[in-house]
Amino acid sequence: MMKKTKSAKQRVEVSMGESVRILRELQELSQTELAELTGISQATISAIENSRVNLGVERAKVLARALDCHPAVLVFPGWDVELGHAA
């Protein structure tokens, strides 16, 4: 007899910088490669990923183009689509 299971809804808080790092790593890009694609220095990308520098809307647009995602994915990483607000 098979047990019925429910899929878990695990939520993990992700900062803006962490969302940049996650997407960059998923695309197998180094910080240096992302810097070359965006014109944003590697040091600034590192600072963004470590939440030492604010991402900002303009940087989010540039990074989103390079990472092939919508800027909102970077700016609002904790947004819950079902609830319509940040989780």
N, C-alpha and C positions, 0 to 999 in steps of 0.2 A: 504494500500500500504506500502510495506516494504522499509525502507531506505537502500541504499547501503552504507556500511561502509568499511573503509580501516583499516587494523590492524596497530596499532601504532608501530613505531620502536623507542622505548625509549632507550637511551644509558645512562648507569650510570658508572662513572669512579670507578674502584675497584683497590685498591692497592694489592700487593702480600700478605701482611698480612691479609687484609680483605678477600681475596680468601681462605686463610687457615681457617679463622674463619667461613666463610659461609659454606664451605664443612664439617668442624668439626660439626657445629651445625645441618646441614642437616642430618648427621649420628647420631645425638643425643649423641655425645661424649662430655665429659667435657675435660677441658685442662689437668686435672690430668690423665684421661683415655687415652688421646692421648699421653701423656708423657710416660705412662706405655707401650703403644704399640710401641713407637719409640725409647725409650731410651734418648729422648731429654727432659731436665728438664721442668717442668711446668712453671717455671719463664722465661725460654728462649722462650717457646711457646707463653706466654703472651707478651713478648717483640717483637716477630715476628709479632703477630697479631696487635700490636699497632705501628708497623713500627719503633720501637726503636732499633731493631737488624735486620741486613740484612738477608734475607732468605738464599741466597747462593744455589748453584747447589746441593751440597751434601745433605744439609738439605732438599731441595726440593724433592730429590729422596726418602729419608727416609719417609718424610711426605706423599708423593704421594702413596707409597706402603700401608701405614696405612689407607689412605683416599680413596684408590681404584680409583685413577685417574692418568692421565699422568702428569709427572712433569711440562710440558709446561702449563698446566692449572693453576698451582700455580705461575710459573715464568713469564708468559705473560698473565695476566688476561684480559688485554684490547685488545688483538689481534683480529682483524676483519678478519675472514676467507675469506669472500667475497672479501674484498679489498686487502688482503695479507699484511697488515701492522697494526701497532697499531692504534687504533681509536683515 
